[in-house]
Amino acid sequence: MLTGVQTAESFLAWREGDGKKPQLAKSIPTPITIELQKGPPELGIEIEGGLNRGTAEIYIKELKPEGAGRENGLLKPGFEIVEVDGITLRGTKKREAFQILNNAYRSDRPTIKMTVIPV
């Protein structure tokens, strides 16, 4: 993402061969994959977002104290949940995302694989 005239100009100058690297306004967040161990009676992740809320992304709103999401220690409120056990959450409604998360937690597998984008 380029912002500001100076940044765009530095990018164009670099592209034209002046040898200086462009100054980017922000680093691009890198998705990470986390495996959550099942154990507590519930996943304990409250979500927000979704197509019916005006965004294609699903975010962690809260981690409940008794849930597997908090026990893991790697998830934080504000993280975007991109994928759960190979199923994308982008472009879903909040209820659909909730069902995907619940189905994954209720499956016979001992872990849930989640791809998230930290904030």
N, C-alpha and C positions, 0 to 999 in steps of 0.2 A: 504494500500500500504506500503510495507516494503522497505526501501532503506538502503543500506550500510551494511557492515558486522556486525558492532556492533548491529544495530537494529535487523537484522535477528537472531543473536546469543541471544539477550535478549528475543526475541520471543520464540525461542526454549527452552531456560532455563525456561521461565515462563510456557511454555506448559509442561515441564517435572517436574514442581512442585517446583521451588525455591521460589515461592511466590511473586516475583517482577513482576509488570506489564510491558509489552513490551513498548518500546519507539517507537511510530509511527511518521513517518516523517511529515505527514499532517493529518489534520482532513478530514473526508469524507464530502463533501458538502451535505447539506440536501435540498431536493426539497421543495419548498413552493408553496401554491396555493393562487392566488390572484384573486379577482373579480373586474374587471374593469367596472365602470359605463359608459354606452354609453351617448353621449351628443354632443361632438364636431362632426363636419361633417366627420372626418376621424379618424382612429385608430392612425395613425402617427408613426408607428414603421417600421423602415428600418431594414431589416434582412440580414444576411450573412451566408455562410456555405451551407450545403446540399450535397447530393451524387454527384451531377455534379460539385461540388467545392472541392471534395476530403475528405469530412467528413460526417459522419452520423448525426451530430448535426446541429441545427439551432440556431444562436445567434442574439441578438439584436445588431445591428451596431450603430443605432442612434435613438433618440426619437425626433420627430419634435415638435416644440413649440406649434403648434395648435392642436395637437392630444390628444386623450384620454389616450394614453400610458404615456405621460408626466404628464398630469393632475393628475393622480392617485398618483404619487410621490413615488411609491414603485419599479417601474421598472428602471433598469439602463443599459446603454450600456455594453455589455460583458456577460450579463445573457444568459444562454441557455434556450430556450423555449422548454420544453419537451412535453407539451400537451396543446391543446386548445379545450375547451368544450368537453373533453373526446376523442379527436382525437390526436393520437401521431404524433409528427413532426419528431421524430428520424427515420432516414432511408428514408426521403423524399428528393426530389430535391428542390432547392430553389423556383422555380416557384410553385410547389405543395404546399409548406409551405405558400407562399404568398396567394394562392387561399384559403387555409383553414382559414387563419387569416381574409381575406376579407369577406368570407362567414359568419364567426362567427360574424363579426361586422355588417353585413347587415341583420342578422337574426332578428326575431321579439322579441327576449328576450331582457330585459333591461340591462343585464350584459353579460360579457364574463368571463368565468372561465379559468385562465391560470395557469399551473404548470411550474415553472421556477426553475433553479438552479443558485443561486447567485454566484458571483465571489468575 
